[in-house]
Amino acid sequence: MNLGSRLKQLRQQQDISLRKLGEKAGVSYSIMNSIENGRFLPSPEVIVSLANVLHYDDVDELLKLAKKFSDVTNQTIKEGNEP
């Protein structure tokens, strides 16, 4: 599972729209859309904010998923491929 799909799962479990989650966390709809679709890696501060809005206590899980995404992206760039 990746960060975007995990956030989407948590959001849908609470029946919160993507737009509403973004508003409450201080993140634009387009950025939220990019996060959920794996096109944008948010800062740790944004991840914490999203977890708070979702009342999700396991912030470490989300941060680990973000780090995994970052590691894969960095490896892809080192190999000379598009992320």
C-alpha positions in Angstrom: 0.0 0.0 0.0 1.2 3.5 -0.7 0.6 6.8 1.1 -2.0 8.0 -1.3 -4.1 4.9 -1.3 -3.9 4.7 2.6 -5.0 8.3 2.9 -7.9 7.7 0.5 -8.9 4.6 2.5 -8.9 6.5 5.8 -10.8 9.4 4.2 -13.5 7.2 2.7 -13.9 5.3 6.0 -14.9 8.6 7.6 -17.0 9.7 4.6 -15.0 12.9 4.1 -14.6 14.3 0.6 -11.2 15.0 -0.8 -12.0 18.7 -1.0 -13.2 18.8 2.7 -10.1 17.0 3.9 -7.9 19.4 2.0 -9.7 22.4 3.4 -9.4 21.2 7.0 -5.8 20.3 6.6 -4.9 23.5 4.7 -4.1 21.8 1.5 -5.6 22.7 -1.9 -7.9 20.2 -3.7 -5.4 19.8 -6.6 -2.5 18.9 -4.2 -4.8 16.5 -2.3 -5.7 14.9 -5.6 -2.0 14.6 -6.5 -1.2 13.0 -3.2 -3.9 10.4 -3.4 -2.9 9.6 -7.0 0.8 9.2 -6.1 2.0 12.2 -8.1 3.0 14.4 -5.1 4.8 13.6 -1.9 3.6 16.0 0.9 5.9 17.3 3.6 5.9 15.5 7.0 4.0 18.5 8.4 1.2 18.1 5.9 1.1 14.3 6.6 0.7 15.1 10.4 -2.0 17.6 9.6 -3.9 15.1 7.4 -3.6 12.5 10.2 -5.0 15.0 12.7 -8.0 15.8 10.5 -8.6 12.1 10.0 -8.2 11.4 13.8 -5.6 8.8 12.9 -3.1 8.1 15.6 -0.6 6.0 13.7 1.2 9.0 12.0 4.4 6.9 11.9 2.7 4.5 9.4 1.9 7.4 7.1 5.4 8.8 7.4 6.9 5.4 6.6 4.7 5.1 3.6 5.9 8.5 2.5 9.5 7.6 3.0 9.1 4.4 1.0 7.6 6.5 -1.9 10.6 8.9 -1.6 13.1 6.1 -1.6 11.5 4.5 -4.8 11.4 7.9 -6.5 15.0 8.7 -5.7 16.2 5.3 -6.9 14.2 5.7 -10.1 15.9 9.1 -10.7 19.3 7.7 -10.0 18.7 5.1 -12.6 17.9 7.8 -15.1 14.2 7.0 -15.5 11.2 9.1 -15.0 9.5 8.7 -11.6 
